Amino acid sequence: MWITMDRYGADWSMVERGWKTHVMGNARNFSSAREAVETYRKEIPGIIDQDLKEFVITENGKPIGTIEDGDSLIYFNFRGDRALEITAAFEEDNFKKFDRVRRPKVCYAGMMEYDGDLHVPKRYLVNPPSIDRTMGEYLAATGVRTLAISETQKYGHVTYFFNGNRTGKFDEKLEDYVEIKSDVVPFEQRPWMKCAEITDQVIEAIHSSKYDFIRLNYPNGDMVGHTGVYQAVVCSMEGMDIQLGRLLKAVDETGAVMVITADHGNSDDMFEHDKKTGAVSLKSDGTPKAKTSHSLNPVPCIIYDPEYKGEYPNDPKESCLNEKLGISSIAATCIQLLGFVPPQDYDKSILKM
């Protein structure tokens, strides 16, 4: 969250800080990583690993680990969203995002190919999984008009990742992608993020009747959840709840169907727990230990259809939903709700139809 690994071009200053540290050796000096971590934790009480400030290890006042000509450099993150920008800094000849000062001649490789369309990076260790016949491809081939929208922090999730690590569109005429620029501030300082702005545009899109299918991502629950700041998370969830209420009204007014789900939890569990007893773990001062990682709780799926006309079973005595499925079942579910038949090899729909 502070150095090197920005994503989607949200804050190139993070990448520049990384370049100055890894390549130039320009950062606060310490004799060991342990000394650096312990010093920062003492100076900034409550700081978590992802927010630690940059540092370099020195001997006799000289950084010992700078990247130099002739070095081999392996970027070992397997996900492209956090890798593409620093990769560009090493590979692009006409790089203009910041002044590199010097560009060492290195053998650069990624863990995987992070962009299959642009073939970035030039060298990589493992072939990426071949992901085709995605829902986006299916909808475009079927003639469905689609809008994908989020703010910068999750824009790639509704485009790049959603389409199987593909940067482009399947059909320029049928698909619109909208990115709302995220604020470049710590998430706990503006926990509502851009959920209102996303909702404004989605409501307009719903009433326009221009689209058959709209996919959106609210980053609040994940990004603010990672901060570990409980009060900020409560604020972010209350803000997002207001926006869901606004969306619900638009769905009621137009007869649309709304599907709400997530691929994992985060803000639902903000404290560390004892693995044996389940009790909240406490720090030495008696306060709860903040949890900054994803939770492992089951994720709900809510389907809201204000104009239900018996298209699928709805017996109060028996759930009309298949249970214990995963995020992959959303594809078949949405295709069914659009009135089409999902491909046979898709994971089954959540709806019992």
PAROGU-252085 format. One record per residue (C-alpha): residue in three letters; z, y, x. Coordinates in nm, 3 decimals, always signed. Example, Ala and Ser with C-alpha at 12.3 -4.5 7.8 and 13.67 -1.06 7.14 Angstrom:
BEGIN
(ALA (+0.780 -0.450 +1.230))
(SER (+0.714 -0.106 +1.367))
***
This chain:
BEGIN
(MET (+0.000 +0.000 +0.000))
(TRP (+0.022 +0.230 +0.303))
(ILE (-0.199 +0.112 +0.585))
(THR (-0.543 -0.047 +0.637))
(MET (-0.602 -0.233 +0.310))
(ASP (-0.721 +0.009 +0.045))
(ARG (-0.961 -0.118 -0.222))
(TYR (-1.249 +0.015 -0.429))
(GLY (-1.254 +0.338 -0.227))
(ALA (-0.934 +0.460 -0.391))
(ASP (-0.774 +0.606 -0.076))
(TRP (-0.968 +0.595 +0.250))
(SER (-0.674 +0.763 +0.428))
(MET (-0.505 +0.419 +0.423))
(VAL (-0.798 +0.273 +0.616))
(GLU (-0.802 +0.565 +0.858))
(ARG (-0.431 +0.515 +0.930))
(GLY (-0.509 +0.151 +1.003))
(TRP (-0.797 +0.240 +1.234))
(LYS (-0.585 +0.489 +1.428))
(THR (-0.314 +0.224 +1.467))
(HIS (-0.516 -0.091 +1.542))
(VAL (-0.798 +0.066 +1.745))
(MET (-0.660 +0.389 +1.889))
(GLY (-0.294 +0.291 +1.923))
(ASN (-0.192 +0.621 +1.765))
(ALA (+0.132 +0.552 +1.580))
(ARG (+0.506 +0.551 +1.635))
(ASN (+0.602 +0.346 +1.940))
(PHE (+0.845 +0.052 +1.944))
(SER (+0.928 -0.220 +2.194))
(SER (+0.903 -0.497 +1.933))
(ALA (+0.805 -0.556 +1.571))
(ARG (+1.167 -0.639 +1.493))
(GLU (+1.280 -0.303 +1.623))
(ALA (+1.014 -0.126 +1.416))
(VAL (+1.100 -0.303 +1.090))
(GLU (+1.475 -0.264 +1.132))
(THR (+1.438 +0.104 +1.224))
(TYR (+1.221 +0.186 +0.923))
(ARG (+1.451 -0.003 +0.688))
(LYS (+1.748 +0.192 +0.821))
(GLU (+1.572 +0.528 +0.806))
(ILE (+1.417 +0.471 +0.462))
(PRO (+1.673 +0.273 +0.256))
(GLY (+1.515 +0.042 +0.002))
(ILE (+1.168 +0.045 +0.159))
(ILE (+0.974 -0.278 +0.105))
(ASP (+0.731 -0.445 +0.343))
(GLN (+0.412 -0.316 +0.182))
(ASP (+0.530 +0.044 +0.224))
(LEU (+0.640 +0.020 +0.589))
(LYS (+0.490 +0.296 +0.801))
(GLU (+0.248 +0.225 +1.083))
(PHE (+0.371 +0.144 +1.434))
(VAL (+0.248 +0.007 +1.767))
(ILE (+0.421 -0.206 +2.029))
(THR (+0.425 -0.050 +2.374))
(GLU (+0.512 -0.142 +2.731))
(ASN (+0.587 +0.141 +2.972))
(GLY (+0.476 +0.382 +2.701))
(LYS (+0.132 +0.225 +2.658))
(PRO (+0.018 +0.040 +2.341))
(ILE (-0.044 -0.325 +2.431))
(GLY (-0.249 -0.442 +2.133))
(THR (-0.532 -0.193 +2.080))
(ILE (-0.873 -0.334 +1.987))
(GLU (-1.110 -0.294 +2.281))
(ASP (-1.471 -0.371 +2.381))
(GLY (-1.528 -0.744 +2.412))
(ASP (-1.249 -0.844 +2.173))
(SER (-1.295 -1.098 +1.896))
(LEU (-1.157 -0.979 +1.564))
(ILE (-1.093 -1.205 +1.263))
(TYR (-1.000 -1.046 +0.933))
(PHE (-0.815 -1.330 +0.763))
(ASN (-0.784 -1.202 +0.407))
(PHE (-0.995 -1.422 +0.177))
(ARG (-1.029 -1.158 -0.098))
(GLY (-1.301 -0.901 -0.069))
(ASP (-1.135 -0.612 -0.250))
(ARG (-0.889 -0.542 +0.032))
(ALA (-1.136 -0.627 +0.309))
(LEU (-1.460 -0.439 +0.247))
(GLU (-1.354 -0.093 +0.364))
(ILE (-1.206 -0.183 +0.703))
(THR (-1.502 -0.420 +0.749))
(ALA (-1.739 -0.127 +0.696))
(ALA (-1.551 +0.073 +0.959))
(PHE (-1.622 -0.198 +1.217))
(GLU (-1.974 -0.294 +1.110))
(GLU (-2.158 +0.014 +0.979))
(ASP (-2.358 +0.225 +1.224))
(ASN (-2.369 +0.536 +1.004))
(PHE (-2.010 +0.527 +0.889))
(LYS (-1.895 +0.863 +0.748))
(LYS (-1.565 +0.804 +0.567))
(PHE (-1.358 +0.926 +0.863))
(ASP (-1.399 +1.000 +1.233))
(ARG (-1.363 +0.670 +1.418))
(VAL (-1.346 +0.857 +1.753))
(ARG (-1.458 +0.538 +1.922))
(ARG (-1.602 +0.215 +1.786))
(PRO (-1.519 -0.082 +2.005))
(LYS (-1.791 -0.342 +2.058))
(VAL (-1.625 -0.647 +1.907))
(CYS (-1.723 -0.980 +1.759))
(TYR (-1.603 -0.916 +1.403))
(ALA (-1.570 -1.195 +1.147))
(GLY (-1.420 -1.223 +0.803))
(MET (-1.245 -1.524 +0.660))
(MET (-1.522 -1.536 +0.398))
(GLU (-1.834 -1.343 +0.300))
(TYR (-1.679 -1.063 +0.096))
(ASP (-2.000 -0.936 -0.063))
(GLY (-2.267 -1.194 -0.134))
(ASP (-2.522 -0.931 -0.244))
(LEU (-2.495 -0.713 +0.066))
(HIS (-2.397 -1.004 +0.298))
(VAL (-2.082 -0.839 +0.432))
(PRO (-1.950 -0.914 +0.687))
(LYS (-2.232 -1.031 +0.912))
(ARG (-2.013 -1.315 +1.043))
(TYR (-1.761 -1.517 +0.847))
(LEU (-1.570 -1.843 +0.893))
(VAL (-1.590 -2.014 +0.554))
(ASN (-1.868 -2.013 +0.296))
(PRO (-1.746 -1.846 -0.023))
(PRO (-1.741 -2.049 -0.343))
(SER (-2.065 -2.024 -0.535))
(ILE (-1.975 -1.871 -0.871))
(ASP (-2.256 -1.859 -1.123))
(ARG (-2.303 -1.885 -1.501))
(THR (-2.016 -1.643 -1.553))
(MET (-1.937 -1.490 -1.890))
(GLY (-2.100 -1.163 -1.785))
(GLU (-2.421 -1.345 -1.697))
(TYR (-2.410 -1.538 -2.026))
(LEU (-2.361 -1.223 -2.234))
(ALA (-2.642 -1.037 -2.056))
(ALA (-2.881 -1.330 -2.106))
(THR (-2.783 -1.339 -2.474))
(GLY (-2.855 -0.968 -2.523))
(VAL (-2.495 -0.856 -2.574))
(ARG (-2.428 -0.488 -2.504))
(THR (-2.124 -0.462 -2.276))
(LEU (-1.886 -0.197 -2.144))
(ALA (-1.655 -0.268 -1.848))
(ILE (-1.392 -0.003 -1.776))
(SER (-1.074 +0.053 -1.575))
(GLU (-0.931 +0.296 -1.326))
(THR (-1.007 +0.260 -0.957))
(GLN (-0.717 +0.024 -0.880))
(LYS (-0.861 -0.246 -1.110))
(TYR (-1.222 -0.136 -1.150))
(GLY (-1.345 -0.418 -0.928))
(HIS (-1.150 -0.667 -1.136))
(VAL (-1.360 -0.595 -1.446))
(THR (-1.685 -0.581 -1.245))
(TYR (-1.692 -0.744 -0.899))
(PHE (-1.442 -1.024 -0.964))
(PHE (-1.534 -1.070 -1.330))
(ASN (-1.895 -1.136 -1.232))
(GLY (-1.812 -1.393 -0.964))
(ASN (-1.779 -1.166 -0.657))
(ARG (-2.100 -0.983 -0.747))
(THR (-2.126 -0.605 -0.701))
(GLY (-2.428 -0.539 -0.922))
(LYS (-2.503 -0.576 -1.290))
(PHE (-2.688 -0.861 -1.457))
(ASP (-2.883 -0.622 -1.683))
(GLU (-2.891 -0.246 -1.626))
(LYS (-3.001 -0.179 -1.985))
(LEU (-2.725 -0.383 -2.149))
(GLU (-2.426 -0.311 -1.923))
(ASP (-2.230 +0.008 -1.860))
(TYR (-1.955 +0.020 -1.596))
(VAL (-1.704 +0.308 -1.603))
(GLU (-1.455 +0.385 -1.326))
(ILE (-1.179 +0.638 -1.392))
(LYS (-1.050 +0.767 -1.059))
(SER (-0.692 +0.664 -0.987))
(ASP (-0.442 +0.923 -0.868))
(VAL (-0.367 +0.898 -0.495))
(VAL (+0.012 +0.900 -0.532))
(PRO (+0.275 +0.625 -0.511))
(PHE (+0.266 +0.431 -0.837))
(GLU (+0.634 +0.480 -0.910))
(GLN (+0.576 +0.858 -0.912))
(ARG (+0.313 +0.838 -1.187))
(PRO (+0.379 +0.504 -1.356))
(TRP (+0.167 +0.569 -1.665))
(MET (-0.133 +0.580 -1.429))
(LYS (-0.461 +0.632 -1.618))
(CYS (-0.391 +0.420 -1.925))
(ALA (-0.439 +0.716 -2.161))
(GLU (-0.771 +0.814 -2.006))
(ILE (-0.896 +0.455 -2.023))
(THR (-0.793 +0.438 -2.388))
(ASP (-0.965 +0.769 -2.469))
(GLN (-1.299 +0.635 -2.350))
(VAL (-1.256 +0.292 -2.506))
(ILE (-1.173 +0.440 -2.848))
(GLU (-1.483 +0.659 -2.822))
(ALA (-1.688 +0.353 -2.726))
(ILE (-1.549 +0.150 -3.019))
(HIS (-1.639 +0.419 -3.273))
(SER (-1.983 +0.469 -3.118))
(SER (-2.091 +0.115 -3.217))
(LYS (-2.289 +0.114 -2.892))
(TYR (-2.124 -0.199 -2.755))
(ASP (-2.073 -0.554 -2.879))
(PHE (-1.814 -0.639 -2.614))
(ILE (-1.572 -0.417 -2.421))
(ARG (-1.353 -0.541 -2.137))
(LEU (-1.083 -0.320 -1.990))
(ASN (-0.794 -0.354 -1.751))
(TYR (-0.471 -0.155 -1.757))
(PRO (-0.328 -0.172 -1.402))
(ASN (+0.022 -0.048 -1.495))
(GLY (+0.200 -0.380 -1.535))
(ASP (+0.081 -0.507 -1.197))
(MET (+0.067 -0.204 -0.971))
(VAL (+0.392 -0.042 -1.088))
(GLY (+0.556 -0.385 -1.100))
(HIS (+0.485 -0.427 -0.728))
(THR (+0.694 -0.119 -0.648))
(GLY (+1.015 -0.292 -0.754))
(VAL (+1.135 +0.030 -0.921))
(TYR (+1.279 -0.079 -1.255))
(GLN (+1.287 +0.265 -1.419))
(ALA (+0.925 +0.330 -1.325))
(VAL (+0.823 -0.004 -1.475))
(VAL (+0.996 +0.076 -1.805))
(CYS (+0.811 +0.408 -1.815))
(SER (+0.478 +0.242 -1.736))
(MET (+0.520 -0.020 -2.007))
(GLU (+0.620 +0.237 -2.267))
(GLY (+0.314 +0.444 -2.179))
(MET (+0.083 +0.145 -2.203))
(ASP (+0.241 +0.036 -2.532))
(ILE (+0.147 +0.374 -2.682))
(GLN (-0.213 +0.320 -2.572))
(LEU (-0.227 -0.031 -2.719))
(GLY (-0.112 +0.121 -3.047))
(ARG (-0.398 +0.369 -3.032))
(LEU (-0.645 +0.088 -2.962))
(LEU (-0.503 -0.112 -3.252))
(LYS (-0.576 +0.175 -3.489))
(ALA (-0.937 +0.194 -3.369))
(VAL (-0.974 -0.182 -3.417))
(ASP (-0.841 -0.150 -3.772))
(GLU (-1.081 +0.131 -3.850))
(THR (-1.391 -0.049 -3.724))
(GLY (-1.321 -0.415 -3.799))
(ALA (-1.329 -0.514 -3.435))
(VAL (-1.126 -0.798 -3.282))
(MET (-0.880 -0.736 -2.998))
(VAL (-0.774 -0.995 -2.740))
(ILE (-0.474 -0.907 -2.519))
(THR (-0.375 -1.119 -2.220))
(ALA (-0.325 -1.116 -1.843))
(ASP (-0.381 -1.346 -1.547))
(HIS (-0.018 -1.333 -1.429))
(GLY (+0.312 -1.161 -1.487))
(ASN (+0.483 -0.894 -1.280))
(SER (+0.667 -0.625 -1.476))
(ASP (+0.821 -0.894 -1.696))
(ASP (+1.053 -1.001 -1.412))
(MET (+1.183 -0.722 -1.192))
(PHE (+1.478 -0.893 -1.022))
(GLU (+1.509 -1.179 -0.775))
(HIS (+1.684 -1.487 -0.913))
(ASP (+1.892 -1.765 -0.760))
(LYS (+1.663 -2.069 -0.765))
(LYS (+1.945 -2.305 -0.861))
(THR (+2.134 -2.106 -1.123))
(GLY (+1.871 -1.859 -1.240))
(ALA (+2.123 -1.575 -1.205))
(VAL (+2.007 -1.237 -1.077))
(SER (+2.048 -1.214 -0.699))
(LEU (+2.262 -0.927 -0.577))
(LYS (+2.257 -0.718 -0.262))
(SER (+2.570 -0.659 -0.053))
(ASP (+2.652 -0.349 -0.257))
(GLY (+2.645 -0.548 -0.581))
(THR (+2.315 -0.408 -0.715))
(PRO (+2.027 -0.640 -0.816))
(LYS (+1.762 -0.732 -0.560))
(ALA (+1.426 -0.591 -0.669))
(LYS (+1.138 -0.835 -0.711))
(THR (+0.800 -0.701 -0.604))
(SER (+0.586 -1.014 -0.640))
(HIS (+0.408 -1.166 -0.938))
(SER (+0.618 -1.370 -1.176))
(LEU (+0.549 -1.732 -1.266))
(ASN (+0.628 -1.690 -1.635))
(PRO (+0.380 -1.815 -1.897))
(VAL (+0.136 -1.542 -2.003))
(PRO (+0.083 -1.482 -2.376))
(CYS (-0.255 -1.443 -2.541))
(ILE (-0.267 -1.229 -2.855))
(ILE (-0.574 -1.227 -3.080))
(TYR (-0.577 -0.954 -3.345))
(ASP (-0.844 -0.982 -3.616))
(PRO (-0.788 -0.734 -3.902))
(GLU (-1.082 -0.870 -4.104))
(TYR (-1.004 -1.240 -4.077))
(LYS (-1.212 -1.428 -4.334))
(GLY (-1.130 -1.789 -4.259))
(GLU (-1.358 -1.826 -3.959))
(TYR (-1.094 -2.036 -3.786))
(PRO (-0.787 -2.226 -3.907))
(ASN (-0.490 -2.006 -3.991))
(ASP (-0.236 -2.241 -4.145))
(PRO (+0.114 -2.090 -4.115))
(LYS (+0.249 -2.442 -4.065))
(GLU (+0.021 -2.507 -3.771))
(SER (-0.088 -2.271 -3.497))
(CYS (-0.458 -2.192 -3.488))
(LEU (-0.436 -2.158 -3.111))
(ASN (-0.469 -2.423 -2.844))
(GLU (-0.169 -2.394 -2.613))
(LYS (-0.101 -2.431 -2.241))
(LEU (-0.442 -2.302 -2.135))
(GLY (-0.527 -2.053 -1.860))
(ILE (-0.714 -1.728 -1.813))
(SER (-1.043 -1.918 -1.780))
(SER (-1.028 -2.006 -2.150))
(ILE (-1.071 -1.640 -2.243))
(ALA (-1.445 -1.667 -2.170))
(ALA (-1.513 -1.931 -2.437))
(THR (-1.274 -1.754 -2.676))
(CYS (-1.456 -1.421 -2.658))
(ILE (-1.797 -1.587 -2.680))
(GLN (-1.683 -1.761 -2.999))
(LEU (-1.547 -1.438 -3.146))
(LEU (-1.886 -1.278 -3.080))
(GLY (-2.045 -1.552 -3.290))
(PHE (-2.202 -1.759 -3.014))
(VAL (-2.150 -2.112 -2.888))
(PRO (-1.988 -2.130 -2.541))
(PRO (-2.155 -2.343 -2.274))
(GLN (-2.027 -2.701 -2.292))
(ASP (-1.881 -2.701 -1.942))
(TYR (-1.669 -2.386 -1.998))
(ASP (-1.295 -2.441 -2.032))
(LYS (-1.217 -2.477 -2.401))
(SER (-1.144 -2.184 -2.627))
(ILE (-0.795 -2.077 -2.722))
(LEU (-0.905 -2.083 -3.084))
(LYS (-0.912 -2.408 -3.280))
(MET (-1.254 -2.387 -3.440))
***
